[in-house]
Structures are given as structure tokens and as C-alpha cells.
Amino acid sequence: MAKDTIDKTEKEITIIVNGREKTVTAKEMGEGDLVALAFDNPPTGEFICFTITFRRGQGNKPEGTLDEGETVKLKEGMIFNVTATDKS
């Protein structure tokens, strides 16, 4: 009988980023991770900033806004909206 070689510590979860399903193994993500999932070619420039909102999150913070430098714990089915804004 063959031994199960699947690594059980790398649990896959599905999150929704800008309306598209994404499968990830991370337990939490920051702004850069979510921007990379949201855009194939993220907008760049001196005045570009990103706004990230989420819902269907973990217990004590099921929804909110992810600020620069923060991370958020991921949960199956969590929904993220990532928008780019020009601050000029």
C-alpha cells in the first residue's frame, strides 16, 4: 500500500479577489500579496495607492479595510476588493 505523500500542512483555501476565485495556501496575506492576485500588471507610479476591503473574514474582524503594512488572516470564501487610485 502506498503511503500518502500529500503535505497536510499546506491546506488550500479559495478566496475571491475582484470577483475571481483564487486558490492559495497562505494563512494570511498583506497588501502586496493581494495586489498581485488582483492585477496581472498592477498599476505603478508615484501617486498610485491601493484600497483593499474585505468581508466574510475571521471571527473578531469579519469585514474591514486592510491598511498599508497590515496583514489579514484568511478564511475559506473570504471576499476581497482591490482598487487602484491615483492620488495626484
Biopython code that builds the backbone (N, CA, C, O; Angstrom):
import numpy as np
from Bio.PDB.StructureBuilder import StructureBuilder

atoms = [
    (1, "MET", "N", (0.843, -1.182, 0.000)),
    (1, "MET", "CA", (0.000, 0.000, 0.000)),
    (1, "MET", "C", (0.890, 1.248, 0.000)),
    (1, "MET", "O", (1.823, 1.339, 0.798)),
    (2, "ALA", "N", (0.611, 2.201, -0.880)),
    (2, "ALA", "CA", (1.419, 3.413, -0.993)),
    (2, "ALA", "C", (1.107, 4.380, 0.147)),
    (2, "ALA", "O", (-0.043, 4.531, 0.559)),
    (3, "LYS", "N", (2.134, 5.015, 0.634)),
    (3, "LYS", "CA", (1.974, 5.998, 1.709)),
    (3, "LYS", "C", (1.459, 7.306, 1.114)),
    (3, "LYS", "O", (1.883, 7.705, 0.029)),
    (4, "ASP", "N", (0.561, 7.964, 1.807)),
    (4, "ASP", "CA", (0.024, 9.257, 1.358)),
    (4, "ASP", "C", (1.134, 10.299, 1.462)),
    (4, "ASP", "O", (1.647, 10.563, 2.549)),
    (5, "THR", "N", (1.502, 10.890, 0.321)),
    (5, "THR", "CA", (2.617, 11.847, 0.310)),
    (5, "THR", "C", (2.160, 13.300, 0.259)),
    (5, "THR", "O", (2.992, 14.199, 0.135)),
    (6, "ILE", "N", (0.870, 13.546, 0.349)),
    (6, "ILE", "CA", (0.374, 14.925, 0.320)),
    (6, "ILE", "C", (0.714, 15.611, 1.642)),
    (6, "ILE", "O", (0.481, 15.059, 2.717)),
    (7, "ASP", "N", (1.268, 16.821, 1.549)),
    (7, "ASP", "CA", (1.630, 17.592, 2.736)),
    (7, "ASP", "C", (0.373, 18.225, 3.322)),
    (7, "ASP", "O", (-0.173, 19.171, 2.754)),
    (8, "LYS", "N", (-0.079, 17.709, 4.442)),
    (8, "LYS", "CA", (-1.326, 18.180, 5.063)),
    (8, "LYS", "C", (-1.193, 19.583, 5.660)),
    (8, "LYS", "O", (-2.208, 20.213, 5.957)),
    (9, "THR", "N", (0.026, 20.085, 5.841)),
    (9, "THR", "CA", (0.200, 21.414, 6.422)),
    (9, "THR", "C", (-0.092, 22.517, 5.410)),
    (9, "THR", "O", (-0.347, 23.655, 5.804)),
    (10, "GLU", "N", (-0.060, 22.211, 4.128)),
    (10, "GLU", "CA", (-0.318, 23.195, 3.074)),
    (10, "GLU", "C", (-1.774, 23.114, 2.627)),
    (10, "GLU", "O", (-2.053, 22.711, 1.497)),
    (11, "LYS", "N", (-2.684, 23.486, 3.488)),
    (11, "LYS", "CA", (-4.106, 23.420, 3.177)),
    (11, "LYS", "C", (-4.468, 24.522, 2.174)),
    (11, "LYS", "O", (-4.147, 25.694, 2.372)),
    (12, "GLU", "N", (-5.136, 24.119, 1.104)),
    (12, "GLU", "CA", (-5.572, 25.098, 0.102)),
    (12, "GLU", "C", (-6.922, 25.673, 0.514)),
    (12, "GLU", "O", (-7.812, 24.957, 0.973)),
    (13, "ILE", "N", (-7.046, 26.984, 0.336)),
    (13, "ILE", "CA", (-8.343, 27.626, 0.542)),
    (13, "ILE", "C", (-8.646, 28.490, -0.671)),
    (13, "ILE", "O", (-7.740, 28.938, -1.374)),
    (14, "THR", "N", (-9.919, 28.714, -0.903)),
    (14, "THR", "CA", (-10.341, 29.538, -2.018)),
    (14, "THR", "C", (-10.855, 30.870, -1.488)),
    (14, "THR", "O", (-11.723, 30.920, -0.615)),
    (15, "ILE", "N", (-10.299, 31.948, -2.036)),
    (15, "ILE", "CA", (-10.765, 33.297, -1.711)),
    (15, "ILE", "C", (-11.222, 33.951, -3.011)),
    (15, "ILE", "O", (-10.885, 33.482, -4.098)),
    (16, "ILE", "N", (-11.974, 35.013, -2.902)),
    (16, "ILE", "CA", (-12.452, 35.760, -4.070)),
    (16, "ILE", "C", (-11.754, 37.117, -4.069)),
    (16, "ILE", "O", (-11.850, 37.872, -3.102)),
    (17, "VAL", "N", (-11.048, 37.420, -5.164)),
    (17, "VAL", "CA", (-10.351, 38.695, -5.295)),
    (17, "VAL", "C", (-10.865, 39.374, -6.557)),
    (17, "VAL", "O", (-10.696, 38.858, -7.662)),
    (18, "ASN", "N", (-11.496, 40.536, -6.385)),
    (18, "ASN", "CA", (-12.085, 41.284, -7.502)),
    (18, "ASN", "C", (-12.982, 40.393, -8.368)),
    (18, "ASN", "O", (-12.947, 40.452, -9.598)),
    (19, "GLY", "N", (-13.783, 39.570, -7.689)),
    (19, "GLY", "CA", (-14.764, 38.740, -8.385)),
    (19, "GLY", "C", (-14.229, 37.452, -8.989)),
    (19, "GLY", "O", (-14.977, 36.709, -9.625)),
    (20, "ARG", "N", (-12.929, 37.175, -8.797)),
    (20, "ARG", "CA", (-12.337, 35.953, -9.363)),
    (20, "ARG", "C", (-11.860, 35.037, -8.245)),
    (20, "ARG", "O", (-11.245, 35.482, -7.276)),
    (21, "GLU", "N", (-12.156, 33.744, -8.400)),
    (21, "GLU", "CA", (-11.697, 32.772, -7.415)),
    (21, "GLU", "C", (-10.193, 32.581, -7.514)),
    (21, "GLU", "O", (-9.641, 32.455, -8.607)),
    (22, "LYS", "N", (-9.539, 32.560, -6.364)),
    (22, "LYS", "CA", (-8.094, 32.316, -6.282)),
    (22, "LYS", "C", (-7.862, 31.258, -5.214)),
    (22, "LYS", "O", (-8.422, 31.340, -4.120)),
    (23, "THR", "N", (-7.036, 30.264, -5.532)),
    (23, "THR", "CA", (-6.694, 29.230, -4.563)),
    (23, "THR", "C", (-5.310, 29.530, -4.008)),
    (23, "THR", "O", (-4.346, 29.691, -4.756)),
    (24, "VAL", "N", (-5.226, 29.602, -2.684)),
    (24, "VAL", "CA", (-3.967, 29.945, -2.025)),
    (24, "VAL", "C", (-3.700, 28.966, -0.885)),
    (24, "VAL", "O", (-4.608, 28.277, -0.419)),
    (25, "THR", "N", (-2.448, 28.912, -0.444)),
    (25, "THR", "CA", (-2.097, 28.080, 0.710)),
    (25, "THR", "C", (-1.662, 28.917, 1.903)),
    (25, "THR", "O", (-1.399, 28.376, 2.977)),
    (26, "ALA", "N", (-1.584, 30.235, 1.726)),
    (26, "ALA", "CA", (-1.157, 31.116, 2.814)),
    (26, "ALA", "C", (-2.225, 31.187, 3.904)),
    (26, "ALA", "O", (-3.417, 31.032, 3.637)),
    (27, "LYS", "N", (-1.777, 31.422, 5.130)),
    (27, "LYS", "CA", (-2.708, 31.593, 6.246)),
    (27, "LYS", "C", (-3.107, 33.052, 6.406)),
    (27, "LYS", "O", (-4.175, 33.362, 6.933)),
    (28, "GLU", "N", (-2.230, 33.949, 5.941)),
    (28, "GLU", "CA", (-2.545, 35.384, 5.968)),
    (28, "GLU", "C", (-1.823, 36.067, 4.819)),
    (28, "GLU", "O", (-0.840, 35.552, 4.285)),
    (29, "MET", "N", (-2.332, 37.241, 4.448)),
    (29, "MET", "CA", (-1.763, 37.998, 3.330)),
    (29, "MET", "C", (-1.741, 39.474, 3.656)),
    (29, "MET", "O", (-2.536, 39.971, 4.454)),
    (30, "GLY", "N", (-0.806, 40.166, 3.013)),
    (30, "GLY", "CA", (-0.703, 41.610, 3.135)),
    (30, "GLY", "C", (-1.105, 42.281, 1.830)),
    (30, "GLY", "O", (-1.540, 41.630, 0.880)),
    (31, "GLU", "N", (-0.948, 43.588, 1.812)),
    (31, "GLU", "CA", (-1.349, 44.387, 0.654)),
    (31, "GLU", "C", (-0.685, 43.912, -0.635)),
    (31, "GLU", "O", (-1.367, 43.725, -1.643)),
    (32, "GLY", "N", (0.623, 43.715, -0.621)),
    (32, "GLY", "CA", (1.344, 43.317, -1.826)),
    (32, "GLY", "C", (0.869, 41.990, -2.386)),
    (32, "GLY", "O", (0.765, 41.827, -3.602)),
    (33, "ASP", "N", (0.581, 41.040, -1.508)),
    (33, "ASP", "CA", (0.094, 39.729, -1.940)),
    (33, "ASP", "C", (-1.258, 39.855, -2.644)),
    (33, "ASP", "O", (-1.484, 39.253, -3.693)),
    (34, "LEU", "N", (-2.144, 40.643, -2.050)),
    (34, "LEU", "CA", (-3.487, 40.792, -2.610)),
    (34, "LEU", "C", (-3.487, 41.597, -3.905)),
    (34, "LEU", "O", (-4.259, 41.302, -4.817)),
    (35, "VAL", "N", (-2.625, 42.614, -3.993)),
    (35, "VAL", "CA", (-2.497, 43.385, -5.244)),
    (35, "VAL", "C", (-2.020, 42.463, -6.361)),
    (35, "VAL", "O", (-2.516, 42.542, -7.485)),
    (36, "ALA", "N", (-1.056, 41.585, -6.057)),
    (36, "ALA", "CA", (-0.545, 40.656, -7.067)),
    (36, "ALA", "C", (-1.628, 39.691, -7.547)),
    (36, "ALA", "O", (-1.649, 39.320, -8.720)),
    (37, "LEU", "N", (-2.528, 39.284, -6.650)),
    (37, "LEU", "CA", (-3.628, 38.406, -7.054)),
    (37, "LEU", "C", (-4.699, 39.167, -7.843)),
    (37, "LEU", "O", (-5.362, 38.596, -8.709)),
    (38, "ALA", "N", (-4.863, 40.447, -7.538)),
    (38, "ALA", "CA", (-5.922, 41.235, -8.161)),
    (38, "ALA", "C", (-5.592, 41.693, -9.578)),
    (38, "ALA", "O", (-6.480, 41.790, -10.425)),
    (39, "PHE", "N", (-4.306, 41.976, -9.835)),
    (39, "PHE", "CA", (-3.907, 42.548, -11.131)),
    (39, "PHE", "C", (-2.791, 41.727, -11.762)),
    (39, "PHE", "O", (-1.802, 41.404, -11.104)),
    (40, "ASP", "N", (-2.951, 41.391, -13.042)),
    (40, "ASP", "CA", (-1.864, 40.732, -13.769)),
    (40, "ASP", "C", (-0.687, 41.690, -13.904)),
    (40, "ASP", "O", (0.467, 41.297, -13.734)),
    (41, "ASN", "N", (-0.990, 42.959, -14.213)),
    (41, "ASN", "CA", (0.012, 44.023, -14.312)),
    (41, "ASN", "C", (-0.462, 45.189, -13.458)),
    (41, "ASN", "O", (-1.153, 46.078, -13.956)),
    (42, "PRO", "N", (-0.102, 45.199, -12.181)),
    (42, "PRO", "CA", (-0.598, 46.264, -11.293)),
    (42, "PRO", "C", (-0.167, 47.648, -11.769)),
    (42, "PRO", "O", (0.949, 47.821, -12.258)),
    (43, "PRO", "N", (-1.050, 48.627, -11.626)),
    (43, "PRO", "CA", (-0.670, 49.994, -11.970)),
    (43, "PRO", "C", (0.487, 50.446, -11.085)),
    (43, "PRO", "O", (0.555, 50.092, -9.909)),
    (44, "THR", "N", (1.377, 51.214, -11.649)),
    (44, "THR", "CA", (2.511, 51.722, -10.886)),
    (44, "THR", "C", (2.621, 53.226, -11.085)),
    (44, "THR", "O", (2.042, 53.784, -12.017)),
    (45, "GLY", "N", (3.345, 53.854, -10.227)),
    (45, "GLY", "CA", (3.564, 55.294, -10.328)),
    (45, "GLY", "C", (3.676, 55.897, -8.955)),
    (45, "GLY", "O", (3.307, 55.302, -7.942)),
    (46, "GLU", "N", (4.198, 57.095, -8.963)),
    (46, "GLU", "CA", (4.464, 57.802, -7.721)),
    (46, "GLU", "C", (3.205, 58.031, -6.888)),
    (46, "GLU", "O", (3.264, 58.026, -5.659)),
    (47, "PHE", "N", (2.065, 58.232, -7.555)),
    (47, "PHE", "CA", (0.843, 58.610, -6.843)),
    (47, "PHE", "C", (-0.196, 57.499, -6.768)),
    (47, "PHE", "O", (-1.335, 57.747, -6.370)),
    (48, "ILE", "N", (0.176, 56.283, -7.143)),
    (48, "ILE", "CA", (-0.782, 55.175, -7.103)),
    (48, "ILE", "C", (-0.854, 54.604, -5.694)),
    (48, "ILE", "O", (0.168, 54.307, -5.075)),
    (49, "CYS", "N", (-2.079, 54.456, -5.199)),
    (49, "CYS", "CA", (-2.274, 53.769, -3.926)),
    (49, "CYS", "C", (-3.400, 52.755, -4.112)),
    (49, "CYS", "O", (-4.213, 52.876, -5.029)),
    (50, "PHE", "N", (-3.437, 51.774, -3.247)),
    (50, "PHE", "CA", (-4.425, 50.713, -3.348)),
    (50, "PHE", "C", (-5.328, 50.730, -2.136)),
    (50, "PHE", "O", (-4.882, 50.952, -1.010)),
    (51, "THR", "N", (-6.604, 50.493, -2.381)),
    (51, "THR", "CA", (-7.572, 50.342, -1.310)),
    (51, "THR", "C", (-8.038, 48.897, -1.341)),
    (51, "THR", "O", (-8.467, 48.396, -2.381)),
    (52, "ILE", "N", (-7.951, 48.230, -0.194)),
    (52, "ILE", "CA", (-8.340, 46.826, -0.110)),
    (52, "ILE", "C", (-9.402, 46.691, 0.973)),
    (52, "ILE", "O", (-9.155, 46.989, 2.142)),
    (53, "THR", "N", (-10.576, 46.241, 0.574)),
    (53, "THR", "CA", (-11.637, 45.957, 1.533)),
    (53, "THR", "C", (-11.893, 44.456, 1.520)),
    (53, "THR", "O", (-11.646, 43.777, 0.523)),
    (54, "PHE", "N", (-12.388, 43.955, 2.636)),
    (54, "PHE", "CA", (-12.684, 42.525, 2.706)),
    (54, "PHE", "C", (-13.946, 42.282, 3.518)),
    (54, "PHE", "O", (-14.364, 43.113, 4.324)),
    (55, "ARG", "N", (-14.542, 41.109, 3.279)),
    (55, "ARG", "CA", (-15.683, 40.661, 4.074)),
    (55, "ARG", "C", (-15.661, 39.145, 4.145)),
    (55, "ARG", "O", (-14.916, 38.487, 3.420)),
    (56, "ARG", "N", (-16.483, 38.604, 5.022)),
    (56, "ARG", "CA", (-16.523, 37.170, 5.309)),
    (56, "ARG", "C", (-15.204, 36.682, 5.906)),
    (56, "ARG", "O", (-14.743, 35.581, 5.608)),
    (57, "GLY", "N", (-14.606, 37.520, 6.752)),
    (57, "GLY", "CA", (-13.316, 37.196, 7.362)),
    (57, "GLY", "C", (-13.438, 36.458, 8.681)),
    (57, "GLY", "O", (-14.515, 35.997, 9.058)),
    (58, "GLN", "N", (-12.303, 36.354, 9.383)),
    (58, "GLN", "CA", (-12.200, 35.638, 10.645)),
    (58, "GLN", "C", (-13.001, 36.327, 11.749)),
    (58, "GLN", "O", (-13.248, 37.532, 11.691)),
    (59, "GLY", "N", (-13.391, 35.568, 12.726)),
    (59, "GLY", "CA", (-14.148, 35.938, 13.917)),
    (59, "GLY", "C", (-14.313, 37.377, 14.320)),
    (59, "GLY", "O", (-15.356, 37.971, 14.046)),
    (60, "ASN", "N", (-13.299, 37.973, 14.975)),
    (60, "ASN", "CA", (-13.495, 39.301, 15.570)),
    (60, "ASN", "C", (-13.385, 40.443, 14.560)),
    (60, "ASN", "O", (-13.662, 41.590, 14.912)),
    (61, "LYS", "N", (-12.989, 40.165, 13.322)),
    (61, "LYS", "CA", (-12.931, 41.208, 12.297)),
    (61, "LYS", "C", (-13.413, 40.624, 10.956)),
    (61, "LYS", "O", (-12.614, 40.398, 10.046)),
    (62, "PRO", "N", (-14.723, 40.384, 10.851)),
    (62, "PRO", "CA", (-15.239, 39.737, 9.641)),
    (62, "PRO", "C", (-15.227, 40.624, 8.402)),
    (62, "PRO", "O", (-15.311, 40.122, 7.281)),
    (63, "GLU", "N", (-15.125, 41.941, 8.594)),
    (63, "GLU", "CA", (-15.035, 42.843, 7.435)),
    (63, "GLU", "C", (-14.248, 44.076, 7.821)),
    (63, "GLU", "O", (-14.136, 44.425, 8.996)),
    (64, "GLY", "N", (-13.701, 44.733, 6.796)),
    (64, "GLY", "CA", (-12.922, 45.929, 7.075)),
    (64, "GLY", "C", (-12.054, 46.330, 5.910)),
    (64, "GLY", "O", (-12.232, 45.866, 4.783)),
    (65, "THR", "N", (-11.103, 47.208, 6.206)),
    (65, "THR", "CA", (-10.154, 47.716, 5.228)),
    (65, "THR", "C", (-8.757, 47.325, 5.668)),
    (65, "THR", "O", (-8.412, 47.428, 6.845)),
    (66, "LEU", "N", (-7.956, 46.876, 4.712)),
    (66, "LEU", "CA", (-6.573, 46.500, 5.012)),
    (66, "LEU", "C", (-5.696, 47.709, 4.760)),
    (66, "LEU", "O", (-5.602, 48.188, 3.630)),
    (67, "ASP", "N", (-5.056, 48.203, 5.801)),
    (67, "ASP", "CA", (-4.173, 49.364, 5.676)),
    (67, "ASP", "C", (-2.767, 48.924, 5.299)),
    (67, "ASP", "O", (-2.397, 47.765, 5.490)),
    (68, "GLU", "N", (-1.994, 49.848, 4.768)),
    (68, "GLU", "CA", (-0.616, 49.567, 4.362)),
    (68, "GLU", "C", (0.172, 49.008, 5.548)),
    (68, "GLU", "O", (0.123, 49.559, 6.648)),
    (69, "GLY", "N", (0.890, 47.921, 5.320)),
    (69, "GLY", "CA", (1.692, 47.303, 6.353)),
    (69, "GLY", "C", (0.956, 46.271, 7.198)),
    (69, "GLY", "O", (1.581, 45.552, 7.977)),
    (70, "GLU", "N", (-0.361, 46.190, 7.055)),
    (70, "GLU", "CA", (-1.143, 45.218, 7.813)),
    (70, "GLU", "C", (-1.275, 43.910, 7.035)),
    (70, "GLU", "O", (-1.085, 43.862, 5.820)),
    (71, "THR", "N", (-1.601, 42.864, 7.766)),
    (71, "THR", "CA", (-1.954, 41.597, 7.139)),
    (71, "THR", "C", (-3.326, 41.176, 7.654)),
    (71, "THR", "O", (-3.798, 41.663, 8.681)),
    (72, "VAL", "N", (-3.950, 40.270, 6.924)),
    (72, "VAL", "CA", (-5.252, 39.761, 7.343)),
    (72, "VAL", "C", (-5.209, 38.237, 7.287)),
    (72, "VAL", "O", (-4.665, 37.654, 6.349)),
    (73, "LYS", "N", (-5.791, 37.600, 8.305)),
    (73, "LYS", "CA", (-5.873, 36.139, 8.326)),
    (73, "LYS", "C", (-6.941, 35.700, 7.333)),
    (73, "LYS", "O", (-8.033, 36.266, 7.283)),
    (74, "LEU", "N", (-6.610, 34.687, 6.548)),
    (74, "LEU", "CA", (-7.510, 34.227, 5.507)),
    (74, "LEU", "C", (-8.476, 33.163, 6.010)),
    (74, "LEU", "O", (-8.183, 32.410, 6.938)),
    (75, "LYS", "N", (-9.630, 33.130, 5.368)),
    (75, "LYS", "CA", (-10.675, 32.171, 5.696)),
    (75, "LYS", "C", (-11.304, 31.721, 4.383)),
    (75, "LYS", "O", (-11.444, 32.523, 3.459)),
    (76, "GLU", "N", (-11.679, 30.469, 4.291)),
    (76, "GLU", "CA", (-12.336, 29.934, 3.097)),
    (76, "GLU", "C", (-13.526, 30.820, 2.713)),
    (76, "GLU", "O", (-14.376, 31.131, 3.547)),
    (77, "GLY", "N", (-13.572, 31.221, 1.435)),
    (77, "GLY", "CA", (-14.692, 32.015, 0.928)),
    (77, "GLY", "C", (-14.599, 33.508, 1.189)),
    (77, "GLY", "O", (-15.531, 34.247, 0.871)),
    (78, "MET", "N", (-13.497, 33.965, 1.757)),
    (78, "MET", "CA", (-13.321, 35.382, 2.051)),
    (78, "MET", "C", (-13.338, 36.179, 0.747)),
    (78, "MET", "O", (-12.859, 35.698, -0.280)),
    (79, "ILE", "N", (-13.886, 37.393, 0.784)),
    (79, "ILE", "CA", (-14.025, 38.219, -0.413)),
    (79, "ILE", "C", (-13.214, 39.496, -0.253)),
    (79, "ILE", "O", (-13.319, 40.194, 0.756)),
    (80, "PHE", "N", (-12.394, 39.793, -1.277)),
    (80, "PHE", "CA", (-11.560, 40.995, -1.288)),
    (80, "PHE", "C", (-11.881, 41.844, -2.512)),
    (80, "PHE", "O", (-12.110, 41.316, -3.600)),
    (81, "ASN", "N", (-11.897, 43.159, -2.326)),
    (81, "ASN", "CA", (-11.973, 44.115, -3.433)),
    (81, "ASN", "C", (-10.729, 44.980, -3.367)),
    (81, "ASN", "O", (-10.465, 45.642, -2.364)),
    (82, "VAL", "N", (-9.966, 44.963, -4.457)),
    (82, "VAL", "CA", (-8.716, 45.719, -4.524)),
    (82, "VAL", "C", (-8.854, 46.745, -5.640)),
    (82, "VAL", "O", (-9.073, 46.387, -6.797)),
    (83, "THR", "N", (-8.725, 48.030, -5.289)),
    (83, "THR", "CA", (-8.821, 49.095, -6.286)),
    (83, "THR", "C", (-7.579, 49.968, -6.235)),
    (83, "THR", "O", (-6.999, 50.205, -5.175)),
    (84, "ALA", "N", (-7.193, 50.435, -7.401)),
    (84, "ALA", "CA", (-6.037, 51.339, -7.513)),
    (84, "ALA", "C", (-6.574, 52.753, -7.701)),
    (84, "ALA", "O", (-7.542, 52.975, -8.428)),
    (85, "THR", "N", (-5.928, 53.702, -7.035)),
    (85, "THR", "CA", (-6.325, 55.109, -7.114)),
    (85, "THR", "C", (-5.094, 55.962, -7.374)),
    (85, "THR", "O", (-4.016, 55.693, -6.843)),
    (86, "ASP", "N", (-5.263, 56.987, -8.192)),
    (86, "ASP", "CA", (-4.188, 57.948, -8.448)),
    (86, "ASP", "C", (-4.391, 59.123, -7.506)),
    (86, "ASP", "O", (-5.389, 59.834, -7.618)),
    (87, "LYS", "N", (-3.455, 59.341, -6.573)),
    (87, "LYS", "CA", (-3.602, 60.382, -5.541)),
    (87, "LYS", "C", (-3.287, 61.783, -6.043)),
    (87, "LYS", "O", (-3.373, 62.738, -5.272)),
    (88, "SER", "N", (-2.925, 61.933, -7.312)),
    (88, "SER", "CA", (-2.488, 63.252, -7.786)),
    (88, "SER", "C", (-3.578, 64.304, -7.766)),
    (88, "SER", "O", (-3.336, 65.451, -8.141)),
]
sb = StructureBuilder()
sb.init_structure("model")
sb.init_model(0)
sb.init_chain("A")
sb.init_seg("    ")
for serial, (resi, resn, name, xyz) in enumerate(atoms, 1):
    if name == "N":
        sb.init_residue(resn, " ", resi, " ")
    sb.init_atom(name, np.array(xyz, "f"), 0.0, 1.0, " ", f" {name:<3s}", serial, name[0])
structure = sb.get_structure()
